[in-house]
Amino acid sequence: MKSATMTMNTPDLPPSRQEILARMIRPRSVAVIGASAQFSKVNGRPLKHLLEKGYQGKIYPINPKYQEIGGCRCYPDMASLPEAPDLTIIAVPAKDVAASLRAVGEAGGRAAVVFSSGFGEMGELGLAQEHRLRDIACEYGMVLCGPNCLGFINAYEHVYATFSQYADGPTNSGPIGFVTQSGAFGTAIAALVRDRGLGLGYFINTGNEADATFSELMGVVIEDPRVRVAAGYLEGIRDGQALIDLARRCHELGKPLVLTKVGRTVSGARAAASHTGSLAVEDALFDAVARQYGVLRARNEEQMLDMLQALSGCALPLGNGLGIVTQSGGAGVMMTDRAEEVGLAVPVLEPETSRALAETMPTFGASGNPVDITGQFVAEPALLRESVLILLRDPQVHIGIVWLQLMNAHVDMLIEIFTQIRARASKPFIVCWVAAPDGVAQRLRNEGIVMFGAGERAVEAAACLARYAAMQKGYRADAIQDEPAHRIDLPFGDGAVPTVQAVALLEKAGVPMAPVTLAATADEAVQAWRRFGCAVALKIESPDILHKTDVGGVVLNLDDEPSVRAEFLSLMERCSSSRPQARLSGVIVQPMSSGHIELVVGVKRDAVFGTMVMVGYGGILLEVLRDVSFRQAPFSEREARAMLDELRMRPVFDGVRGRPAVDMFRLSALLASLSRWAAAAEQLSELDLNPLLIGSDGPVGVDSVVILRTRS
């Protein structure tokens, strides 16, 4: 992603889209089409705020009804302006928007914000009108924000291209850039940010995204050096790659990207030929991509605000070791429980640390971790300060939480102690002050100290800091992800690939597969059994029967000629009877494979995120347990290992009840190799390996479904 920093262009070179976007949110001049002298109206509010809140650029109201508004000369139309404005706000009825947008283009305007509703959100007719706006913007090389949006606020330069209620109150600038697809809910989040005193540098509502998208606008915001944390609210994603590029750029800049996305569940899985397809619902894929590319996901607006508060006000820890100091043993236990649940360690302190604490604390305190200093610190303020400093010096502790409650009579003393700790400590810490007196949070914020009012919230904030620090430390743009994939042409038409050919494809992709033979007659089945020299499985082969067990199309452990011959005939008759329209090619003969773990490995070509690879607990309970993990292909062995570590069944890989441990390096290599092949095989639509058996000789694929679709 290129920098959105504004640069000068030679007269012969038109500005790039990135430069237009940057100029749009930091304009030197703003025009308002449909401006009203009634400042309480939607088309009067932007002008009111621009005039009253200190915008220093030029303002051009446009409305033939007025000569002037608010002391500004009012122009009858765009053609009358003395210059092409950097930004034009269009606040007219939907039926007049297209003509207004064209007028902006004719006048040389490059960027417009459209408040008007009545477009894509209204159905097919409205969507057609919305596409017309996009076409006009494209024709004139313009950038369009909206329609059906609240517009935006750039609090740094006092730009108010909005009619949002949020603009009515103080909109102090801060280190957070916020972009939202929802106007009303986004406004609520912005108001909550203000209530916490955090400060938004940018508030942008993207509306229907007829042209400028969430990722584009956030991409401009994060390039501003005044923004330290990026936050977004999403309702849907059209361009998954743009979101991934945004996440990568955020990591390059060292700026956390925190997203809240609604739509975590679905009423039913989409129809698909494979298990992978049915499990690959939008939210599962979004969650996987977020983890893969280091995006912090918040469950709701309150958790988002907690994350923003911590990330914008706290240094990052160098590990996930949490040290806790409390005046309540019970609070310490509660926070310890939550810490382990969210991935933090509460380490046993080094002997030197324990000795130093024991020398400092009263005999009735507890010098373990959590450290319980009781209420004695009220009489001995140094006890609190020194205990926290000693704890933070422990090499296993990377971040601290100090828990206390009430203390109305000791506010000044405590704030002074926390300020001293911050000045002397080399590691971050968070204050958890339950039922704190009014004004304490702001006073601590002024000292650069983050405070929460509940223990679990403080722990979750610490976990967020540790998680982002680990993402930054481990973030690598894997070389394979930056290399252009060499396209693989598969010599098959659309539909299911026959089993013998599918097995050959997967072997080339780096997946060890159990050998197979297609038998058209009972005699051929017997010959195959003899060649394999061991017990075999028989499986019906038909392009119309993908899930063989559904029709009783699998028979296992056959190891004599009469059984092989009889079961061949029985399989053919049974499947012909249950699926009379199915085309039967014969029966697959395959030597029996063994393994103590059954996995499923799959590939799904998703419309938003492209090629996605899945791994999980396989077998017949796959869609019941749903213990699966996804990643966008291609990915490295390191990322494959992270996929495996996410599974709830992960401890089984270490060996249980005398069974051997899984070779995680070999399994990770298999997943990474398959991901590279799948990304390059553009015809691949869906793939299932279920099961992939893990035995003493390593993994082996036993049953596969490969579906191809020609890409237009």
FIVEX-562960 format. One line per field, with one value per residue (C-alpha): residue number from 0; x, y, z. Coordinates in steps of 0.05 Angstrom, whole numbers, plus 32768, in hexadecimal, padded with zeros to 4 digits. Layout:
i	NUM_... $
x	X_... $
y	Y_... $
z	Z_... $
***
This chain:
i	0_1_2_3_4_5_6_7_8_9_10_11_12_13_14_15_16_17_18_19_20_21_22_23_24_25_26_27_28_29_30_31_32_33_34_35_36_37_38_39_40_41_42_43_44_45_46_47_48_49_50_51_52_53_54_55_56_57_58_59_60_61_62_63_64_65_66_67_68_69_70_71_72_73_74_75_76_77_78_79_80_81_82_83_84_85_86_87_88_89_90_91_92_93_94_95_96_97_98_99_100_101_102_103_104_105_106_107_108_109_110_111_112_113_114_115_116_117_118_119_120_121_122_123_124_125_126_127_128_129_130_131_132_133_134_135_136_137_138_139_140_141_142_143_144_145_146_147_148_149_150_151_152_153_154_155_156_157_158_159_160_161_162_163_164_165_166_167_168_169_170_171_172_173_174_175_176_177_178_179_180_181_182_183_184_185_186_187_188_189_190_191_192_193_194_195_196_197_198_199_200_201_202_203_204_205_206_207_208_209_210_211_212_213_214_215_216_217_218_219_220_221_222_223_224_225_226_227_228_229_230_231_232_233_234_235_236_237_238_239_240_241_242_243_244_245_246_247_248_249_250_251_252_253_254_255_256_257_258_259_260_261_262_263_264_265_266_267_268_269_270_271_272_273_274_275_276_277_278_279_280_281_282_283_284_285_286_287_288_289_290_291_292_293_294_295_296_297_298_299_300_301_302_303_304_305_306_307_308_309_310_311_312_313_314_315_316_317_318_319_320_321_322_323_324_325_326_327_328_329_330_331_332_333_334_335_336_337_338_339_340_341_342_343_344_345_346_347_348_349_350_351_352_353_354_355_356_357_358_359_360_361_362_363_364_365_366_367_368_369_370_371_372_373_374_375_376_377_378_379_380_381_382_383_384_385_386_387_388_389_390_391_392_393_394_395_396_397_398_399_400_401_402_403_404_405_406_407_408_409_410_411_412_413_414_415_416_417_418_419_420_421_422_423_424_425_426_427_428_429_430_431_432_433_434_435_436_437_438_439_440_441_442_443_444_445_446_447_448_449_450_451_452_453_454_455_456_457_458_459_460_461_462_463_464_465_466_467_468_469_470_471_472_473_474_475_476_477_478_479_480_481_482_483_484_485_486_487_488_489_490_491_492_493_494_495_496_497_498_499_500_501_502_503_504_505_506_507_508_509_510_511_512_513_514_515_516_517_518_519_520_521_522_523_524_525_526_527_528_529_530_531_532_533_534_535_536_537_538_539_540_541_542_543_544_545_546_547_548_549_550_551_552_553_554_555_556_557_558_559_560_561_562_563_564_565_566_567_568_569_570_571_572_573_574_575_576_577_578_579_580_581_582_583_584_585_586_587_588_589_590_591_592_593_594_595_596_597_598_599_600_601_602_603_604_605_606_607_608_609_610_611_612_613_614_615_616_617_618_619_620_621_622_623_624_625_626_627_628_629_630_631_632_633_634_635_636_637_638_639_640_641_642_643_644_645_646_647_648_649_650_651_652_653_654_655_656_657_658_659_660_661_662_663_664_665_666_667_668_669_670_671_672_673_674_675_676_677_678_679_680_681_682_683_684_685_686_687_688_689_690_691_692_693_694_695_696_697_698_699_700_701_702_703_704_705_706_707_708_709_710_711 $
x	8000_801D_8022_7FE8_8015_8003_8037_803C_802B_8045_800F_8014_8006_7FC1_7FC1_7FBF_7F82_7FA9_7FBB_7F72_7F5C_7F90_7F7B_7F32_7F3B_7F6C_7F4D_7F63_7F1E_7ED8_7E99_7E53_7E20_7DDA_7DF5_7DBF_7DBD_7D94_7DCD_7DA1_7D93_7DBD_7DD6_7DE4_7E0A_7E4D_7E51_7E40_7E77_7EAB_7E9D_7E98_7ECF_7F0A_7F13_7F49_7F3E_7F0F_7EC5_7E97_7E4C_7E25_7DDB_7DB9_7D88_7DBC_7DEE_7E14_7E11_7E33_7E5D_7E75_7E63_7E32_7E39_7E00_7E24_7E67_7E79_7E79_7EAF_7EF2_7F17_7F0C_7F04_7F2B_7EEB_7EA2_7E6A_7E2A_7DED_7DB2_7D79_7D8C_7D6D_7D9D_7DDD_7DF3_7DED_7E11_7E49_7E51_7E54_7E8D_7EB3_7EA7_7EC2_7F02_7EEF_7F11_7EEE_7EA7_7E81_7E38_7E0A_7DCB_7DA8_7D7A_7DAD_7DC6_7DA5_7D61_7D65_7D75_7D5D_7D86_7DC2_7DBF_7DC0_7DFB_7E21_7E13_7E35_7E71_7E75_7E73_7EAA_7ED4_7EC7_7EE3_7F1A_7EF7_7EF5_7EB0_7EA1_7E5B_7E23_7DF6_7E2D_7E39_7E7A_7EB7_7EDC_7F26_7F2E_7F77_7F65_7F1E_7EFE_7EB5_7E99_7E60_7E1C_7E29_7E11_7E57_7E6D_7E3F_7E6B_7EB6_7EDE_7F23_7F58_7F7F_7FAA_7F71_7F58_7F12_7EEF_7EAA_7E7A_7E3F_7E2B_7DFF_7E28_7E69_7E50_7E41_7E88_7EA5_7E7C_7E95_7EDD_7ED0_7EB2_7EF2_7F1C_7F43_7F3A_7F2E_7F5B_7F2C_7EE4_7ECF_7E8E_7E93_7E48_7E36_7E7E_7E69_7EB1_7EE1_7EE4_7EF3_7F39_7F4A_7F34_7F55_7F93_7F97_7F89_7FC2_7FF5_7FEA_8022_7FF3_7FCB_7FE8_7FAE_7F7B_7F34_7EFD_7EB5_7EA2_7E60_7E7A_7EB7_7EB9_7F04_7F2A_7F6E_7F67_7F5A_7F98_7FC2_7FA9_7FBC_8002_800B_7FF5_802A_805F_804C_8048_8000_7FCE_7F8F_7F52_7F12_7ECD_7EA5_7E5D_7E3E_7E64_7E30_7E05_7DC2_7DDB_7E1A_7E1E_7E11_7E53_7E6C_7EA1_7EA4_7ED6_7EA4_7E6D_7E9A_7EB9_7E85_7E99_7EA7_7ED4_7EFE_7F01_7F17_7F4E_7F67_7F68_7F94_7FC0_7FCE_7FD1_7F8E_7F72_7F28_7EFA_7EB9_7E92_7E99_7EAC_7EE4_7EFB_7EFF_7F26_7F57_7F5E_7F68_7FA0_7FC2_7FC1_7FD8_8006_804B_804D_8067_80A0_807A_803A_804F_801D_802E_7FF4_7FF5_7FB4_7F97_7F68_7F7B_7F39_7F42_7F87_7F6B_7F34_7F65_7F94_7F5C_7F4A_7F93_7F9C_7F5B_7F73_7FB9_7FE1_8012_8012_8059_8078_80A7_80F2_810D_8130_80EE_80CA_8101_80FE_80B2_80B4_80E4_80B7_8072_804E_8050_8005_800B_8019_8059_8049_8029_7FF5_8014_7FE3_7FFA_7FB8_7FA1_7FE2_7FFB_7FCC_7FF6_8036_8030_8076_805E_8033_8068_80A1_8078_8063_80AA_80C7_8093_809F_80EA_80DE_80F7_80B9_8089_807E_8041_8020_7FDA_7FCF_7F8A_7F69_7F24_7F02_7F3A_7F13_7F3D_7F80_7F78_7FB0_7FE1_7FD1_7FD7_801A_8030_801A_803E_807E_8077_806E_80AC_80D7_80BC_80D8_809A_8051_801C_7FD0_7FA9_7F68_7F43_7EFE_7ECA_7EFE_7EE9_7ED4_7F0B_7F40_7F42_7F4E_7F84_7FA8_7FA0_7FC0_7FFC_7FFF_7FE1_7FAA_7F72_7F38_7F00_7EFB_7F2F_7F1D_7F1D_7F62_7F7A_7F5B_7F7C_7FC0_7FB4_7FA5_7FE7_800E_7FEA_7FFA_8042_8049_802A_805B_8096_8083_8068_808C_8072_8080_80A8_8077_803F_8066_8079_804C_802B_803B_7FF8_7FEA_7FBC_7F95_7F84_7F3B_7EF8_7EC8_7EAD_7ECA_7F0D_7F0E_7F2E_7F6B_7F7C_7F6C_7F9D_7FD3_7FC6_7FCB_800B_8029_800F_8038_8002_8014_7FD9_7FC5_7FCA_7F8A_7F73_7F32_7F10_7ED8_7ECA_7ECD_7F08_7F2F_7F1F_7F3B_7F7A_7F85_7F7D_7FB2_7FE3_7FDC_7FE6_7FBE_7F78_7F55_7F1B_7EE9_7EC9_7E96_7EB0_7E7E_7E82_7E3C_7E4A_7E7D_7E6E_7E72_7E5D_7E1A_7E05_7E29_7E5F_7E9A_7EAE_7EEC_7F1D_7F13_7F4C_7F35_7F1E_7ED5_7ECB_7EE9_7EC1_7E80_7E86_7E98_7E56_7E30_7E4C_7E39_7DF3_7DE7_7DFE_7DD9_7D99_7DA0_7DB8_7D9B_7DAF_7DF8_7E2E_7E56_7E9E_7EAE_7ECE_7F0E_7F3A_7F69_7F96_7F7F_7FA5_7FAA_7FB5_7FA5_7F8D_7F5C_7F63_7F3D_7F63_7F3E_7F40_7F09_7F0B_7EE8_7ECB_7EE8_7F29_7F3D_7F5D_7F52_7F70_7F50_7F6A_7F45_7F2B_7F10_7EE7_7E9B_7E95_7EB6_7E78_7E61_7EA2_7EB6_7EFC_7F1D_7F4D_7F54_7F8B_7F90_7FBE_7FF7_8018_8058_8067_8067_8020_800B_8025_7FFC_7FBE_7FCA_7FD7_7F92_7F6C_7F49_7F65_7FAC_7FC2_7FB3_7FED_801D_8009_7FD5_7FCA_800A_8000_803A_803F_8032_806C_8055_808C_8077_802E_803B_8065_802B_7FFA_8029_8038_7FEE_7FE1_8014_7FF7_7FAF_7FBE_7FDE_7FA8_7F75_7F42_7F3E_7EFB_7EF7_7F21_7F17_7F47_7F1D_7F3B_7F85_7F9E_7FD9_7FFE_8044_805B_8040_8003_7FDF_7FA1_7F6C_7F2F_7F2C_7EFB_7F16_7EE7_7EFC_7EDA_7EF3_7F03_7EE6 $
y	8000_8043_807C_80AC_80E7_8121_8131_8167_8151_816E_818F_8155_811F_8118_8108_80BF_80A2_809E_80E8_80FA_80D2_80F4_8139_8127_811A_8154_8187_81CF_81E1_81C4_81D0_81BE_81B1_81BD_81E6_8202_823E_8214_81F6_81C2_81A0_8168_8197_81CE_81A8_819E_81E9_81F9_81CD_81E4_822C_8222_81F0_8212_81F6_8222_8211_8231_8224_8227_8220_8210_8220_8250_8264_828A_82C2_82B1_827F_828A_82C2_8298_82AB_8278_8262_824D_8210_81EC_8210_8252_8240_8264_8221_81D7_81C3_818A_816F_8177_8163_8150_8159_8157_8126_80E4_80F7_8132_810F_80F6_813B_815B_8128_8134_817F_8172_814C_8182_81B7_818F_8175_8134_811D_811C_8104_80F2_80F3_80E2_809F_807B_8052_800A_8002_800A_7FCF_7FC3_8007_802C_8000_8012_805C_804E_802D_806B_8096_8068_806D_80B9_80BB_808C_80B6_80F5_80D2_80E4_80C2_80BA_80AC_8090_8097_808D_80A1_80D1_80EA_80F5_8120_8130_814C_815F_8193_81A0_8184_8174_8153_8134_813D_810A_8118_8108_814B_8171_8164_816D_8146_814B_812C_80F0_80B6_808A_8087_8069_8052_8034_8015_8025_806D_8066_8030_8053_8093_806E_8052_8097_80B4_807D_808D_80D5_80C2_809D_80D9_80B3_80E1_80D1_80F0_80D7_80C0_80A6_8084_8060_8056_802C_802D_8038_804E_805A_801D_8011_7FF7_8032_8066_8044_803E_808A_8093_8067_808D_80CA_80C9_80E6_80A5_806E_803D_802B_8015_7FFD_7FE4_7FB4_7F97_7F75_7F6C_7F6F_7F71_7F42_7F50_7F9A_7F8C_7F5F_7F95_7FC6_7F97_7F8E_7FD9_7FE3_7FB2_7FD5_8017_7FF6_800C_7FDA_7FCD_7FBE_7FA7_7F97_7F70_7F5B_7F1D_7EE9_7EB3_7E9B_7E79_7E42_7E2E_7E3E_7E05_7DE5_7DA4_7D9B_7D9D_7DD6_7DFF_7DF5_7E0A_7E46_7E79_7EC2_7ED0_7E93_7EA9_7EF1_7EDA_7EAF_7EE6_7F16_7EE7_7ED8_7F21_7F3C_7F60_7F67_7F55_7F72_7F4E_7F8E_7FD9_7FD5_7FA4_7FCF_800C_7FE5_7FCF_8016_8031_8001_8005_8051_805B_8021_800A_7FC4_7F8C_7F5F_7F1F_7F04_7EFE_7F22_7F3B_7F4E_7F7A_7F7F_7F94_7F58_7F0F_7EFF_7F32_7F15_7ECE_7EE8_7F0C_7ED0_7EA4_7ED4_7EDE_7E94_7E93_7ECB_7EB1_7ED6_7EB4_7EC5_7EAC_7E94_7ECB_7EC3_7EB5_7EF8_7F1B_7EF5_7F06_7F50_7F50_7F2B_7F5F_7F98_7F7D_7F73_7F2C_7F22_7F32_7F01_7F08_7ED7_7EEA_7F07_7F33_7F45_7F83_7F8A_7FCF_7FDC_8008_8040_8048_8039_8056_803E_7FF6_7FFB_801F_7FF1_7FB1_7FC3_7FD7_7F97_7F6D_7F8F_7F81_7F36_7F1B_7EEF_7F2A_7F55_7F7E_7F8E_7F9C_7FC2_7FB5_7FE1_7FFA_8039_8060_80A1_80C2_80AF_80C3_80F6_80C7_808D_80B5_80CE_8086_806E_80A8_8096_804D_8062_808E_8056_8017_7FFC_7FD1_7FE4_7FDE_7FE9_8004_7FE1_8010_7FF5_802A_8060_80A7_80D6_80F3_80BF_809F_80E2_80F6_80B4_80BC_8100_80DD_80A9_8071_8043_8033_8003_7FFA_7FAE_7F77_7F4C_7F88_7F9A_7F53_7F51_7F94_7F79_7F3B_7F69_7F8D_7F4B_7F2E_7F6B_7F6C_7F23_7F32_7F6A_7F41_7F04_7F29_7F15_7F1E_7ED6_7ED4_7EA3_7ED7_7F0A_7EDD_7EDB_7E97_7E6E_7E59_7E0F_7DF9_7DBA_7D8E_7D82_7DA1_7DBE_7D91_7D59_7D3D_7CF1_7CD2_7CB4_7CF7_7D1D_7CF3_7D00_7D4B_7D4B_7D23_7D5A_7D8D_7D6D_7D43_7CF9_7CD1_7C88_7C66_7C59_7C2F_7C35_7BF2_7BEE_7BA5_7B75_7B52_7B93_7BA0_7B5C_7B68_7BAB_7B8A_7B57_7B8C_7BB2_7B73_7B8B_7B9B_7BCE_7BFE_7C02_7C45_7C55_7C83_7CB4_7CFE_7D03_7CE5_7D10_7CF9_7CAE_7C9C_7CBE_7C85_7C4C_7C51_7C3C_7BF6_7BED_7BB5_7B84_7B51_7B14_7B0A_7AF6_7B33_7B63_7B45_7B44_7B8A_7BA7_7B8D_7BA2_7BE9_7BF2_7BD7_7BFF_7C42_7C36_7C2A_7C66_7C96_7C7D_7CBC_7CBA_7CA7_7C6D_7C66_7C2A_7C20_7C3D_7C08_7C24_7C02_7C0D_7C45_7C4F_7C8A_7CA0_7CE6_7CF9_7D3F_7D63_7D90_7DB9_7DF3_7E24_7E5B_7E94_7ED0_7F02_7EE5_7EB7_7E73_7E5D_7E1E_7DFA_7DC7_7DA7_7D6B_7D3D_7CFF_7CF8_7D2B_7D64_7D8F_7D80_7D93_7DCA_7DCB_7DEA_7E22_7E4A_7E72_7E97_7E74_7E73_7E72_7E5B_7E21_7E52_7E67_7E1E_7E0F_7E49_7E2B_7DE8_7E0A_7E2C_7DEA_7DD4_7D8E_7DAA_7D83_7D41_7D50_7D4A_7D01_7CE7_7CA3_7C87_7C9C_7CBE_7D09_7D26_7D3F_7D87_7D9D_7D6A_7D7A_7DC5_7DBA_7D93_7DCC_7E01_7DD9_7DCD_7E18_7E2A_7DF8_7E0D_7E57_7E49_7E19_7E4E_7E1A_7DFC_7E0D_7DDD_7DA5_7D74_7D43_7D1F_7CFB_7D0B_7CD4_7CE0_7CA0_7C88_7C93_7CDA_7CF7_7CD5_7CEC_7CB6_7CD6_7D14_7D41_7D72_7DA2_7DCE_7E0C_7E34_7E7C_7EB1 $
z	8000_7FEC_801D_801C_802D_7FFF_7FCA_7F95_7F4E_7F0E_7EE2_7EB1_7EE5_7F05_7F4F_7F62_7F85_7FC6_7FC1_7FB3_7FF0_801B_8003_800E_8059_8060_8031_8028_800E_8018_7FEF_8007_7FD1_7FED_8028_8056_8083_80B3_80DA_80FB_80B9_809B_8064_8095_80CA_80A5_8097_80DF_80FA_80C7_80DB_8126_8132_8113_80CC_80AD_8063_8031_8035_7FF9_8007_7FC8_7FC4_7F93_7FCA_7FF2_7FE7_8026_8060_80A3_8087_804B_8004_7FE8_7F9F_7F71_7F55_7F50_7F10_7F35_7F67_7F62_7F66_7F66_7FB0_7FCE_7FEC_7FD9_8009_7FE3_8010_7FDF_7FD3_7FB3_7F70_7F6A_7F80_7F3B_7F1B_7F56_7F52_7F08_7F16_7F47_7F11_7EDD_7F0D_7F19_7F5E_7F70_7FAF_7FC8_8005_7FF9_8035_800F_801A_7FE9_7FC3_7FCA_800E_7FEC_7FBC_7F73_7F58_7F8D_7F7F_7F36_7F49_7F77_7F3E_7F15_7F4A_7F48_7EFD_7F00_7F33_7F08_7ECA_7EEB_7F13_7F54_7F98_7FB6_7FFF_8009_7FF7_8034_8064_809D_807D_80A7_80DA_80D8_811F_8113_80DE_80F7_80B7_80C1_8083_80AC_80CA_8101_8148_815F_8142_8171_81AD_81B6_8182_819F_8173_818B_8174_815A_8113_810E_80CE_80D0_809E_80CC_80D8_8116_8139_8125_8144_8184_8186_8179_81B2_81E1_81CC_81DE_8221_8232_821E_81EA_81AE_8165_8131_80FA_80F9_80B4_80A0_805D_8051_8015_7FFA_7FB2_7FA5_7FDF_800D_8056_8047_8019_804B_8085_805A_8055_809F_80B7_808E_80BA_80ED_8121_8120_814C_814E_8117_8129_80FC_80FD_80C5_80AF_8070_8045_7FF9_7FED_801A_7FFB_8008_8051_8053_8032_8066_809F_8082_807B_80C3_80DA_80B0_80D3_8117_8120_813E_8115_8141_811E_8136_8102_810B_80EC_8116_810A_80D0_80D0_80A3_807C_8033_8004_7FF0_7FD4_800A_8056_8050_8028_805B_8095_8071_8085_807F_80C8_80D1_8096_80AE_80F2_80D3_80A6_80E1_8109_80CD_80BE_8105_810A_8151_8151_8186_8196_81A2_81AA_81F4_81E7_81AD_81DA_820E_81D9_81BE_8203_8211_81CD_81CB_8213_8224_820D_81F0_821D_8207_8219_8237_8280_82AD_82F2_8320_835E_8386_83C8_83C3_83BD_839D_8366_8358_834F_8321_82F5_82F4_82DB_82A4_8291_8282_825A_822C_8221_8256_8285_82CF_82DD_831E_8333_8335_837B_837C_836D_83A4_83D7_83C5_83CC_840E_842A_8413_8424_8467_8482_8476_842C_83F3_83CB_8394_8352_835C_8391_83C8_83ED_8413_8428_844E_8416_842C_846A_8444_83FD_83EC_83F3_83B5_838C_839E_8397_8350_833C_8359_8335_82F2_82F8_82F8_82B4_82AC_82B5_8277_828B_82CD_82E8_8329_8348_837D_838F_83A9_83CE_83CA_83FF_83E0_8396_8394_83B7_8389_834A_8361_836F_832A_830A_832F_831A_82D1_82D5_82F2_82D2_8290_8283_8277_82AC_82B0_82EB_82FD_832C_833E_8351_8347_835A_8322_82F9_830B_82C6_82A4_82D6_82CB_8280_8284_82A5_826D_8298_827F_82B1_82AF_82E1_82E1_82E9_82AD_827F_8297_828A_8245_8235_824B_821F_81E4_81EE_81F4_81B7_818C_81A4_8190_814C_8141_8158_812E_80F2_80B3_806D_805B_801B_7FFC_8004_7FDD_7FA4_7F67_7F65_7F26_7F0C_7F08_7ED1_7EE4_7EA8_7EBD_7EB0_7EE3_7F19_7F44_7F30_7F2D_7F6A_7F47_7F26_7F66_7F8E_7F5B_7F5F_7FAB_7FAA_7F7E_7FB0_7FE7_8008_8014_7FFB_8003_7FBE_7F98_7F5C_7F36_7F29_7EF5_7F03_7F3D_7F1C_7F19_7F63_7F76_7F4C_7F6F_7FB4_7FA1_7F89_7FCA_7FF3_802F_8047_801B_801B_7FE2_7FD2_7F9E_7F67_7F48_7F34_7F51_7F95_7FBA_8001_7FFA_8041_8036_8007_802A_7FF4_801F_8038_8063_8076_803E_8039_8011_7FCA_7FD8_8004_7FD1_7F98_7FBF_7FDB_7F97_7F7B_7FB9_7FB6_7F6E_7F78_7FB8_7F9B_7F5A_7F81_7FAF_7F7A_7F38_7F12_7F2A_7EF9_7F16_7EFE_7F29_7F6C_7F8A_7FAA_7FE0_8013_805B_807F_80C9_80F6_813C_8128_80F2_80D5_809E_806E_803C_800B_7FFB_7FC6_7FE9_7FC3_7FF5_800E_7FD5_7FE3_802B_8049_8084_80B5_80EF_8113_80DD_80D7_80DA_8113_80EC_80E4_812B_814F_811D_813A_80FD_80EB_80AA_8088_8046_8015_8009_804E_806F_809C_80D7_80C7_80BE_8104_811E_80FE_8121_8163_8160_8160_819F_8193_8192_81D2_81AE_817E_81B9_81C5_81F5_8216_81FC_81B4_8190_8186_8142_8119_8117_80E7_80B4_80BB_80B7_8078_8059_8066_804B_800D_7FFF_8009_7FD4_7FA3_7FB1_7FA7_7F64_7F4C_7F37_7F1F_7F65_7F85_7FC0_7FDC_8015_8034_8068_8089_8088_80B5_80E3_80F3_8105_80BD_80BB_809A_8060_803A_8035_8015_7FEA_7FC5_7F92_7F6F_7F35_7F1A_7EDE_7EF2_7EC3 $
***
